[in-house]
Amino acid sequence: MLQVETGSLYPALHRLEKQGWLKAHWGETEQKQRAKFYQLTAAGRKQLTREESRWSALTAAIARLAEVKS
């Protein structure tokens, strides 16, 4: 289905953080390892809602095209 390539996740997270859609902080995992934790900001939640709307419109259009082809 969907596969995230090695080396693409962290640059994407950093871009989202730079745009103010994520905030990050360093913490500790249950295994006592240092890790960076990410959380959506209010602006990130608004952007997610916009992207979900765009995705819904795109998938609906593709579904209509698939019906025409059938």
SULVENPE-V387812 format. One record per residue. RES is the residue in one small letter. PHI is phi in whole degrees, 0 to 359 (NA if undefined). Layout:
res:RES phi:PHI
res:RES phi:PHI
This chain:
res:m phi:NA
res:l phi:251
res:q phi:231
res:v phi:267
res:e phi:287
res:t phi:302
res:g phi:89
res:s phi:256
res:l phi:291
res:y phi:293
res:p phi:300
res:a phi:294
res:l phi:299
res:h phi:294
res:r phi:297
res:l phi:296
res:e phi:294
res:k phi:296
res:q phi:281
res:g phi:85
res:w phi:270
res:l phi:230
res:k phi:236
res:a phi:230
res:h phi:211
res:w phi:274
res:g phi:207
res:e phi:234
res:t phi:283
res:e phi:298
res:q phi:271
res:k phi:65
res:q phi:258
res:r phi:289
res:a phi:211
res:k phi:260
res:f phi:249
res:y phi:244
res:q phi:217
res:l phi:294
res:t phi:269
res:a phi:300
res:a phi:296
res:g phi:294
res:r phi:294
res:k phi:297
res:q phi:295
res:l phi:300
res:t phi:298
res:r phi:298
res:e phi:293
res:e phi:297
res:s phi:297
res:r phi:297
res:w phi:296
res:s phi:299
res:a phi:296
res:l phi:296
res:t phi:293
res:a phi:295
res:a phi:296
res:i phi:295
res:a phi:298
res:r phi:297
res:l phi:297
res:a phi:296
res:e phi:294
res:v phi:295
res:k phi:291
res:s phi:287
